[in-house]
Amino acid sequence: MSPTRRTLIRTALTAGAAVPLLSACVTGGSDDDDPAAGNTGAKSADNPLGVKADAPLEVVIFKGGYGDDYAKHAETLYTQKYAGAKIDHKGLQKVGVALQPRFVANTPPDVVDNTGADRLDIAVLVGAKQVSDLTTLLDAPAFDDPSKKLRDTLLPGVVDDGTFDKVPRTLNFTYTVWGLWYSKKLFAAKGWAYPKTWDDMLALCATIKAAGVAPWTYQGKYPEYINDPLLSMAAKTGGLELVKAVDNLEPNAWKAPGLVSAAEAFAELAAKGYIMAGSEALSHTEAQAAWCQGKAAFIPCGSWLESEQKGVTPDGFDMVMGPVPSRTASDQLKQTAVQAASSESFLVPAKAKNPAGGMEYLRILFSKQSAKAFAQSAGTLPAVAGATDGLTLSSGLSSVRDAVQTAGPETFTYRFRTWYAPLAKAVDDATGELVNKRITAAQWSDRIQKAADGIAKDSSVQKYTR
């Protein structure tokens, strides 16, 4: 399977990601080593992390879809404050290939954007004690609002996404939200209203189909895309306890009424012919192109969709994202709740020569002014609260921002995908079968529960809990 943007984001989120680079050859190095010796300064209110003003700083950035101009912008702010510091900037696409030998040799850079298909295995790095504890950074005053700790300026869940065994090790810079996308222009022209309940969704689908448009399509070669609305619906019905039970591999978690009911909803969507014929054979770009051509009204996706569709989206299409409709009137979470998580993972190596400078760089990068510059250039929501305030946003990004603000504390994310890759595949495969009418909702539940039980009993698999 080729790596989609979604795949990269999913596997960058938390511990246990199945990535190929960096394995047992990483060592923790000698306890006597002190590569930061002589590279720290006196702490003060203006210099809370104790940066040595003239210490060199090496920054390695994943130069992917977002480029690296935003990182250079933060470097400019750094040298404005520490004029004697020389910054060695490297924009790379294969971070792991370039840095694996340096971590093995205990000569890593001072700060790393560990993102992309060839990134380093963060779980291995953490296990080898090669990643700094970021508690001091998170408790430091925010760069452009000293009245707040940095941790208090971040969107919900960002700190948790980078926490390993209760210690913050990475800090994710972008914020991804998953939902259902549609053309605001098309809906306005047809007089269609975005549905807030699943009953309303089915009624609208009947209207859309009668108008000669397929109600839904999805990225059929990658069924995980259509997992998201299904799992979001289940989370709303069963609440965060359902999400935790799934992630913690609790017995019969996948047989919870909320999950079975959500599977039944998507089985019904398929049974009524509301999914565009041939969707199963489409890649993510093919399905999204068909949707932009008006062949389908809804497509499930994360908030990178608008950026990914640049160049193929018709003028005036006005794509927007809506939260997944509620399944029942007694759901534990509101209809406005959204599945959301942070990505674009930054770390400070434990063996960095200038760890104080690396953390200071992150304090600057995660300032509101740096995040705002990123939002303007990348068209993506940063992990910093209020970073898009005052900006003129595209329709898609504006809808994502509004969804996060409306959800408030009701954001959630599943972590089994990154903790247990075989379980993620079992869910993908089962959902692909479900929405193509080859298995029932009960069979979907049984298949996945069997896979989850197998992992729970496998002593060779490291377990995580939340």
N, C-alpha and C positions, 0 to 999 in steps of 0.2 A: 504494500500500500504506500503510495507516495505521501509524504508528509503534508497535510493541509495546514493552513494557519491554525485551525482548531486543534489539530494534533499537537502542534508545537506548544500552544498555550496550555492545553490540558496536562501535558507531561512536564511542564515547568512549574507547576503549582506547589507541590509539597513533597514530603519525603517519599522515598521508595520508588521514584520514577525509574522505569526500565530504560536506561540509556546506556550506550555501548562503551563510552570512553571513561577511562580511569577505573581501575579495579584494585586487586589486592596488592599491586605494586606500590601503592601510595603508603608512605610511612608517616609516623607522627614526628619524626626528627628527634634530635637529641634535646633533652630538657635543658641542657646547658647552653643551647643556641639562643642568642638574643639578637636577631637581625635588626631590631628596632633601637638598639643601643645608640644613644647620642642623637636620636631623631625625635625627641619629645621636648615640649616647652612647658612653661608654667601655665597652669590653668587660671582662668579669670572669668569674669562675667562675659567679657567679649570673646574669650577663647576657652569655652567650657570643656573642650576635649584635649587641651594641652598641645596644640599644633606648634611645631617648630617652624617659624616663619619662612626660613630659607631652605627647608628640607625638600629635596626633589620628590615628585609624585608621579607614579606610573598608573595610568588609567587604561583598562582594556574594555572596549565596548563591542557588543554584538551589533554589527552593521547589517541589519536585516531590513525589513519593510519600513521601519521608522527612521532609517539612516542613523547618523550619529551627530547631526548638527545640534540637537538638543543637549547632548553630553558636552559638546564643545562650549555651548552657551554657559553651562554650569562651571566649566573650567575657567572661562573668562572671569566669572564672578569670584572664583577661588583666587586667581592671581591678582585681582583688584584688591583683595583683602591681604594677601600674602605676596607682596610684589617681588620678593626675592626667590620665590619658588619657581622652579622650572618643571613644567608638566610634559611628560612623555605620553602622548596619546596614541593609542592603536585602535583602529576600527577594523574588526575581523568578522568573517562569516563562520569560520570553523574555530570556535573558541577552545573547544576541548583538544583538538589536534595541536593547536599552538601552545596550550598551557599545561597539558598533561606532564610533559618532561620537566617543566619548571616546578610544578608542585612536587613531583618525585624528588627533585634536587633541592627542595626547600628554598627555592629562589622565585617565589611567585610575585606578581605585581602587587600594587597597594590596594586596588579596588578592581572588581571584575563584574561585568554584566554577563552573567552565566546563562545565556539564552541561545536558542537555535537548535537545529537538529543534531549538531555535533558538540553540544555543550558537555561540560563535566558532570559526572554523576554526583549530585550534591549529597546523597545519602552516604556514599563512600567517603567523600571528603569530610563530612561531619564525623563519621565513625573513626576516621584517622586523625581527628582533632586538628584539622587543617583549616577550620573556619572560625573566625572570631565571634565571640558573644557580642551581640549588638545592643545589649541592655543599656550600656552607658550612652550610646547614641540615641536610643529611643527616649531616654529620660533627660536628654539635653534640651535646652530651650530651642524652639523652632528658629530657623535662621532669620526669618522676616517677621516673627511674632514671638519675642522672648517671653511673653506672658504665658505661653503655652509650651508644654513638653512636645517634642516632635511626635511622639506616639499619639497625642491627642489631636493632631492635625490630619490624621490619616482616615480614609474611609473604613467602614466596618469590615472586619475580617482580615485586613491587610497584615497586621502583626501575627495573627494566628496562622496565616498561610505560610509564613516563613519560620515557624517555630518547630523545633525538634526536641522532643522530650522536655518540654517546658522552657527551652532556651531559645531566644530569637537568634537565628543564624543568617537569614537572608531577608532582604527587604525588596518587595516587588513594586515596580514603578507604574505599571498600567493596571487598569481596572476593567474587567470584562463582565458584561451582563448578557444573559441569555434570555431570548423571548421569541415572539412571533412577529415577522416583518410583513409589511404591506405597503402599497402605494397610497399615500394620502390623497393624491390627485384622483386615482381610479375610484377609491371609495367615495369621495365627494361627488364625483360625476355620476356614480350609480346610486347614490343615496344610501350606501351601506354604512352601518354603525359598527364599530369594533365591539365584539361580544365580551361581556364580563363573566358569563356563566357558560358551561359546556352545552346546556340546552340551547342557549342563544347561538352558540357557535354552530350547532347542527342545523338550526333553523336558517341561519345565514348561508351556510354551505348549500342548502337546497336552493336558495335564491340565486346564489352565484352560479351554481351548476345550470340552472334554468336559463341563465343569461349567456350560456355558451362558454364559460370560463371554468377551468378546473379549480375547485376551492383550495386544494393544497398541492404542493410538490415538496420533495425533500431530496437531499444529497444521497441518493440511493446506494451508491457504492460505499458509503460511509454511514451506516445506520445509526451511529452514535449521535448524529445530528438530530434525529427524531426521538432519541432517548430523552433529550433535554425537556421538551414540553411534557412528555409522559412522566418523567421523574419530578419535574416541577409541580405538576398537578398532584402527584402523590404526596409530596412534601407539604403542600398547602392543606391537603385533607388530613394527614396524620401528624403534621407539625414537626418540630425539630427532633422530637423523640424518635420518630420514624427514620429520619435521616441518620441519626446516631446509631440506631439499631442496625441499619444496613452497613454503615461503615465499620461498626464494631463486630461484624459477622455473628450477630446474635442468632440463636436458633429461630427458624421460621420468620425471620425478618422480611423476606421477600414474599411471604404469604399474608402480610398485613393487609387488612381491608383497603387501606388507602392505595396500596400498590396494585392490588388485583383490580380495584375499581378503575384506576387510571388505565391499566392495560385493556380493560373492557371498553373504555371510551375510545381508545385508538383502534381497537378491533372493529368497533362500530363505524368509525370514520372510514376504514377501508371497506367494510361490508357494504356501505351505502354508496361506494364509488366516488368518494370525495377526494381521493388522492389521484393526481394526474397519472394516466396510463403511461407506463414506461419509466416512471421515476426511479424504479429500482436499478435500472441500468445506467443512471446518470452519475457523473462525478459531481463534486461540489460546484465546480465552475459551470458545468453544463446545466445543472438544475437551477443555479442562481441566474444564469443567462436567460433561461426559459421564463423564469419568474419576472425578470426585468423586461422581457418582451410581452408581458401581459398574458402569458399562457396559463398562469396560476395566480390566485389571489394571495395566498399565505405561503411563507417558507420559514421554517425554524432556523435560527442561527444566533451566533454570538455577536457582540457589538463591533467586531471587526468587519462586518459585512459591507458597510458603506465604503470603507477604504478599499476593500478587496474588489469592489465592483466599479471602481473609478475607471472611466474609459469605455465602459459598456452600458452604463445606466443612461437612459434617455433624459434629455433636458426636461425639467419640470416633473420628473417621476415622483419626487418627494417621498423617498422611503422613510418609514418610521417604524419603531419597534413598540409592541405592546406586551404587557404581562400575560402569562398563560391564564386562560379563564378558570374560574373555580369549578370544581366538580360537584360539590354539594353545598347546601345552605349552612351546614354545620362545620365547615372546614376550620382547622385550627389556626391557619394563617389567612390573612386577608387576600383578596384577589390581587391586590397591588404588590404583594410580596414578589421578589424576583431572585432568581439564582444568579449569584455574582461571586467573582473571585479575582484576586490580583495575579499579575504575571510580570514578566520581564525582570528576572531575578538578579539582584545585586548582592555581592558579598565582599567582605574584607578578609583576605587570607590571614590565618594566625601567624604565618611566618613572613608577613609583609615587612619591608624595611621601614615603612612609614604608616603604621596602622592608624595613628591619630589623624594623619592627613587623609587617609582613605575614608575614615568615618566623617571627617569634616566635609569632604567632597560630597558624601551622601547627604549630610545635613543641608548642604547648599542645593543639591539636585532635588531634594524633596521639599524645597521651599515653594511657596505659592507662586513666586515669580518664575522660577524655573519650570514648574509644572504647567503654568499658563502658556509659556512659550512652546512647550511640547504639544499641548492641546491644539495650539494654532497651527503648528507645522505638520503634526501627524494626524489630526482629525480624530484622535482617540482620547477617551477619558483617562486622565491620570489618577493615581491612587491618593492624591492629596485633595482633601475636602475643599470645596469652593474654588478650585483652580480654574473653572470655566466661568466664574462670575464676571459679568460685564463683557463677555466675548460674544460676537455674532457667530452663532454656530450653524452648521448645516442641519438639515431636517433630521437626519438620522442621529447625529451626535446629540442634538438638542433633546430628542425623544429619550435617548439613553440617560442623559443627565436627569431629565424630569422623572424617569422611572426610579432612579436611585433615590432621589429626594423624596418622592412619594412613598416609596417602600420604607424609608426611615430605618428602624432597627430590624425590620423583617426582610433581611437578605439571608440567603443560605447557600451552602454548597455541599455537594457530596465529595468525599475524598477516596472512596474505594477505587476510583479509576486510576489514581496515581499510586495508591498503596498496593493494589493487587491487580496487575495487568491481565492475568488470565480471567479474573472475574469480569473485568471490563469487557473483554472480548466475548465472554459468554452472554453478557447483557446485550451487546451489540448484535450478536448473531440471533439471539432470541427475538429481539425487537424487529429485526429485519424480516424474520419469518412471520411475526405477528401482523405487521402492517401489510404483508402480502398474502394474508389469509391462509397461511399454511399451518398455523397452530392457533389454539385458542388462548384466551387470557389465563386460564387455569394451567395449561401446558407451559405457557411462558413463565409463570410463577414457579412451577415445579422444576423446570430446567435450570433456572437461575439459582434457586435455593440449593439444588444439588451441587452446583458449582461452588457456591459459597460455603457449603458444608465441607466440601473436599478441601478447600483452602484452610478452613478453620482447623481441620484435623491434621494438616500437613505441618509437622514440626520443623521442616526445613524452611518454611516461609516465615520471615520476621513479621510479627503482628504489631499493629498500631491501634490505639484507641483514642477516642476524643470524648 
